[in-house]
Amino acid sequence: MADGDERVVKGGQELTARTWALIDDVAEELGLELQVVQGGFKAGSGARASGSTHDVGDVFDIRSKTLPAHRLVDVVVAFRRRNVCMWLRDPDHGWTKTGPHLHGVLRDSVHGLSTGAAWQVQDYDRKNNGLTGGAHAADPFPRPEQIPFQLEDDVALTDADIERIAQRTADLVWNRVIRTGFQSDGTFDADHPQKLPARGLLAAAYGKSVQAADRLGIPSSADEGVLGNDLEPFELLPDDQPIE
Ligand SMILES: [Zn+2]
C-alpha cells in the first residue's frame, strides 16, 4: 500500500493521507482555511443525518459557515477537479436535515465506499445532486473536468520529468564546477589545476554551449585548459559534496 493510502486521524476525523493532502491542496489554491467537521471510516458512528454514507473510505464534510458565501461554489469546483464528488448542502440546494456544509465523496477511495456513498458517485455521474427522496434533483453546480489527485510519490516519472531532473542536476553540477574552478575574483586557482579542464570539454560534459561558458566569464585561456589534448575524464574533487 502506498503511503498515501494510510488512514490518518486529524482533529478527531479520519481520512487517508492522500485525501488530507488533497484538502490542503484545495485550501492552498483558494487561499481558504478548510475545516473537516466529519471524516470517513465512521462504521456506524457518523452523524445520523448522513445515514451510512461516511461509514467506509474517504467521505468528508467541510464546514461552510466560516467560508465566504461567494467562495462556496469555488470550493465545490476545486474539489470536483480533483476527482471528488462534492456538493454544497444547504437549504437552497435541497438540504434541510442539519446545518449547511460541503459534502464530498472521493470516487476512487482505495478503502472502498459505503453503498450510500457509491450510489452518490453514480448519481454524480448522472449529473444529479446525490440526495434521496423528495430532495433528489439535478446537480446545480458546475462540472469541471475531473483529474485524479496524486501525491508526488504516486506518480510515475515521465520522460519529460526525467529530462527536467537531469537538466537540473547538470545545471547544479555545472555551477559547482564553475565555482570550484575559479577564485571568486575570476582568476584561475593554480593550486587546483585539475579543476580547470578545457572549456569546450567541460561545456560538452554538462550539456552546455561554449557560449554559456563565455557568459559565465570563463577566460579564454581556459580554451587550452590544463588538460590540453589529454582527454582524461574530468573528475570532481573528493571534497566536493554530493549535489543537493
Ligand atoms: Zn457528508
Residues whose N, C-alpha, C, O or C-beta is under 5 A from the ligand:
A	BS01	ZN	S50 F60 D61 H103
